[in-house]
Amino acid sequence: SGVLLGEPMGRLMMTGLNQRGQLKDGTYNDTGTPTFGTNIDVSSFVTGNEHVLAEFAQSIFYSWGANDYGQLGVSGIQKANTPQTLSFGFLL
Protein backbone atom coordinates (compact mmCIF):
# COMPACT_ATOMS: atom_id res chain seq x y z
CA SER A 1 0.00 0.00 0.00
CA GLY A 2 1.14 3.57 -0.56
CA VAL A 3 1.41 6.55 1.78
CA LEU A 4 -0.07 9.95 0.94
CA LEU A 5 1.00 13.13 2.71
CA GLY A 6 -0.82 16.43 2.21
CA GLU A 7 1.40 19.49 1.79
CA PRO A 8 0.24 22.94 3.01
CA MET A 9 0.31 24.23 -0.59
CA GLY A 10 -2.30 21.61 -1.54
CA ARG A 11 -0.07 19.07 -3.26
CA LEU A 12 0.06 15.39 -2.37
CA MET A 13 3.35 13.60 -1.74
CA MET A 14 3.19 9.84 -2.26
CA THR A 15 5.49 6.91 -1.60
CA GLY A 16 5.26 3.12 -1.32
CA LEU A 17 3.68 0.38 -3.41
CA ASN A 18 2.24 1.42 -6.76
CA GLN A 19 1.15 -1.77 -8.52
CA ARG A 20 -2.34 -0.30 -9.07
CA GLY A 21 -1.27 3.28 -9.90
CA GLN A 22 -2.26 4.61 -6.48
CA LEU A 23 0.77 6.96 -6.34
CA LYS A 24 -0.58 8.99 -9.30
CA ASP A 25 2.82 9.35 -10.96
CA GLY A 26 1.92 7.88 -14.36
CA THR A 27 3.75 4.59 -13.63
CA TYR A 28 3.14 1.34 -11.79
CA ASN A 29 6.60 1.40 -10.17
CA ASP A 30 7.00 1.21 -6.37
CA THR A 31 9.11 3.95 -4.76
CA GLY A 32 10.73 4.56 -1.39
CA THR A 33 11.25 8.24 -2.18
CA PRO A 34 8.30 10.63 -1.67
CA THR A 35 7.16 12.17 -4.95
CA PHE A 36 4.57 14.78 -5.90
CA GLY A 37 3.32 12.73 -8.87
CA THR A 38 1.23 14.85 -11.24
CA ASN A 39 1.13 18.48 -10.21
CA ILE A 40 -2.49 19.19 -9.27
CA ASP A 41 -3.50 21.07 -6.11
CA VAL A 42 -5.81 19.13 -3.80
CA SER A 43 -8.52 20.58 -1.52
CA SER A 44 -9.26 17.27 0.23
CA PHE A 45 -8.73 13.55 -0.30
CA VAL A 46 -9.67 10.14 1.04
CA THR A 47 -7.83 6.87 0.47
CA GLY A 48 -9.04 3.32 0.09
CA ASN A 49 -6.98 0.14 0.10
CA GLU A 50 -5.40 0.80 -3.33
CA HIS A 51 -7.20 3.89 -4.61
CA VAL A 52 -7.66 7.59 -3.90
CA LEU A 53 -10.57 10.00 -4.38
CA ALA A 54 -9.69 13.69 -4.27
CA GLU A 55 -11.34 17.08 -4.60
CA PHE A 56 -9.38 19.66 -6.51
CA ALA A 57 -9.98 23.38 -7.08
CA GLN A 58 -13.52 24.48 -7.93
CA SER A 59 -15.09 21.19 -6.70
CA ILE A 60 -13.63 19.07 -9.49
CA PHE A 61 -13.23 15.45 -8.37
CA TYR A 62 -10.66 12.89 -9.53
CA SER A 63 -9.86 9.28 -8.69
CA TRP A 64 -6.92 6.95 -9.37
CA GLY A 65 -5.58 3.52 -8.38
CA ALA A 66 -7.45 0.18 -8.29
CA ASN A 67 -10.87 -0.07 -9.94
CA ASP A 68 -11.71 -3.79 -9.65
CA TYR A 69 -15.13 -3.07 -8.17
CA GLY A 70 -15.82 0.33 -9.75
CA GLN A 71 -14.47 2.21 -6.73
CA LEU A 72 -12.96 4.92 -8.96
CA GLY A 73 -16.39 5.88 -10.28
CA VAL A 74 -15.29 5.34 -13.90
CA SER A 75 -16.04 2.36 -16.11
CA GLY A 76 -14.00 0.44 -18.63
CA ILE A 77 -10.67 0.41 -16.76
CA GLN A 78 -9.22 -1.91 -14.11
CA LYS A 79 -6.66 0.56 -12.74
CA ALA A 80 -5.51 4.15 -13.36
CA ASN A 81 -2.07 5.64 -12.70
CA THR A 82 -3.17 9.19 -13.54
CA PRO A 83 -6.18 11.13 -12.20
CA GLN A 84 -9.53 10.24 -13.80
CA THR A 85 -12.15 13.02 -13.87
CA LEU A 86 -15.38 12.11 -12.12
CA SER A 87 -18.67 13.28 -13.57
CA PHE A 88 -21.73 13.18 -11.32
CA GLY A 89 -24.35 14.49 -13.74
CA PHE A 90 -25.44 17.22 -11.32
CA LEU A 91 -24.01 20.43 -9.88
CA LEU A 92 -22.55 20.42 -6.39
For each residue, the residues with C-beta under 8 A, 3 or more apart:
1: 16 17 22 49 50
2: 14 15 16 17 18 22 23
3: 14 15 16
4: 12 13 14 45 47 52
5: 12 13 14 34
6: 10 11 12 13 42 45
7: 10 11 12 13
8:
9: 41
10: 6 7 41 42 43
11: 6 7 36 39 40 41 42
12: 4 5 6 7 24 36 37 42 45 54
13: 4 5 6 7 34 35 36
14: 2 3 4 5 22 23 24 25 34 35 36 37
15: 2 3 23 31 32 33 34 35
16: 1 2 3 23 30 31 32
17: 1 2 22 30
18: 2 21 22 23 25 27 28 29 30 31 81
19: 28 30 50
20: 28 50 51 65 66 79
21: 18 24 27 28 64 65 66 79 80 81 82
22: 1 2 14 17 18 47 50 51 52 64 65 66
23: 2 14 15 16 18 27 31 35 37 81
24: 12 14 21 37 38 52 64 65 81 82 83
25: 14 18 29 31 35 37 38 81
26: 37 38 81 82
27: 18 21 23 81
28: 18 19 20 21 79 81
29: 18 25
30: 16 17 18 19
31: 15 16 18 23 25 35
32: 15 16
33: 15
34: 5 13 14 15
35: 13 14 15 23 25 31
36: 11 12 13 14 39
37: 12 14 23 24 25 26
38: 24 25 26 82 83
39: 11 36
40: 11 56 62 83
41: 9 10 11 56 57
42: 6 10 11 12 45 54 55 56
43: 10 54 55 56 57
44: 54 55
45: 4 6 12 42 52 53 54 55
46: 52 53 54
47: 4 22 51 52
48: 51 52 53 65 66 71
49: 1 66
50: 1 19 20 22 65 66
51: 20 22 47 48 63 64 65 66 67 71 72
52: 4 22 24 45 46 47 48 63 64 65
53: 45 46 48 61 62 63 72 73 86
54: 12 42 43 44 45 46 61 62 63 83
55: 42 43 44 45 59 60 61
56: 40 41 42 43 60 61 62
57: 41 43 60
58:
59: 55 92
60: 55 56 57 85
61: 53 54 55 56 85 86 88
62: 40 53 54 56 83 84 85 86
63: 51 52 53 54 71 72 73 74 80 83 84 86
64: 21 22 24 51 52 72 80 81 82 83 84
65: 20 21 22 24 48 50 51 52 72 79 80
66: 20 21 22 48 49 50 51 71 72 78 79
67: 51 70 71 72 74 77 78 79 80
68: 71 78
69:
70: 67 73 75
71: 48 51 63 66 67 68
72: 51 53 63 64 65 66 67 77 80 84 86
73: 53 63 70 84 86
74: 63 67 77 80 84 86
75: 70
76:
77: 67 72 74 80 84
78: 66 67 68
79: 20 21 28 65 66 67
80: 21 63 64 65 67 72 74 77 83 84
81: 18 21 23 24 25 26 27 28 64
82: 21 24 26 38 64
83: 24 38 40 54 62 63 64 80
84: 62 63 64 72 73 74 77 80
85: 60 61 62
86: 53 61 62 63 72 73 74
87:
88: 61 92
89:
90:
91:
92: 59 88
